[in-house]
Amino acid sequence: MQCPKCKYENRAGAKFCEECGTKLSIICPNCGSELRPNAKFCGECGTEIAGIDNVKHDKQITNTKITMLTRFLTRRSIISENAHT
């Protein structure tokens, strides 16, 4: 989940931003109420959330995997360069 304050891409399920400490939560796009992690509908106004949440969740997982792979490849490249010097 991306932090609304600093835009850091946090791991899936994080409750607070790992970069700046801001509380992370999913907000109803209709009424602004805080939602439970797997809510399909807003408990305050009844707005359907399932499709919105799944798209955000899928994007978050993809972004996390890309970040992890990039870090791994960067570290592997540095190690490889140091082994040849």
GINOR-V716803 format. One record per residue. N is the residue number from 1. RES is the residue in three letters. D_LAST is the distance of its C-alpha to the last C-alpha in Angstrom with 2 decimals. Layout:
# GINOR-V716803
n,res,d_last
N,RES,D_LAST
N,RES,D_LAST
This chain:
# GINOR-V716803
n,res,d_last
1,MET,39.59
2,GLN,38.84
3,CYS,39.96
4,PRO,42.89
5,LYS,42.00
6,CYS,38.26
7,LYS,37.51
8,TYR,34.73
9,GLU,34.47
10,ASN,35.33
11,ARG,35.27
12,ALA,38.41
13,GLY,41.16
14,ALA,39.93
15,LYS,42.97
16,PHE,41.34
17,CYS,38.53
18,GLU,35.29
19,GLU,34.39
20,CYS,37.73
21,GLY,40.10
22,THR,42.68
23,LYS,44.83
24,LEU,44.08
25,SER,47.08
26,ILE,48.56
27,ILE,51.49
28,CYS,54.48
29,PRO,54.43
30,ASN,58.23
31,CYS,59.23
32,GLY,56.05
33,SER,56.52
34,GLU,53.59
35,LEU,53.20
36,ARG,52.20
37,PRO,48.89
38,ASN,50.54
39,ALA,53.73
40,LYS,55.33
41,PHE,57.94
42,CYS,58.28
43,GLY,60.53
44,GLU,62.09
45,CYS,62.95
46,GLY,62.37
47,THR,59.87
48,GLU,57.93
49,ILE,54.28
50,ALA,52.91
51,GLY,51.68
52,ILE,50.10
53,ASP,48.38
54,ASN,47.02
55,VAL,45.53
56,LYS,43.84
57,HIS,42.66
58,ASP,41.23
59,LYS,39.42
60,GLN,38.10
61,ILE,36.70
62,THR,35.09
63,ASN,33.52
64,THR,32.25
65,LYS,30.68
66,ILE,29.01
67,THR,27.65
68,MET,26.33
69,LEU,24.71
70,THR,23.07
71,ARG,21.66
72,PHE,20.41
73,LEU,18.71
74,THR,17.10
75,ARG,15.77
76,ARG,14.67
77,SER,12.77
78,ILE,10.98
79,ILE,10.25
80,SER,9.11
81,GLU,6.68
82,ASN,5.33
83,ALA,5.67
84,HIS,3.82
85,THR,0.00
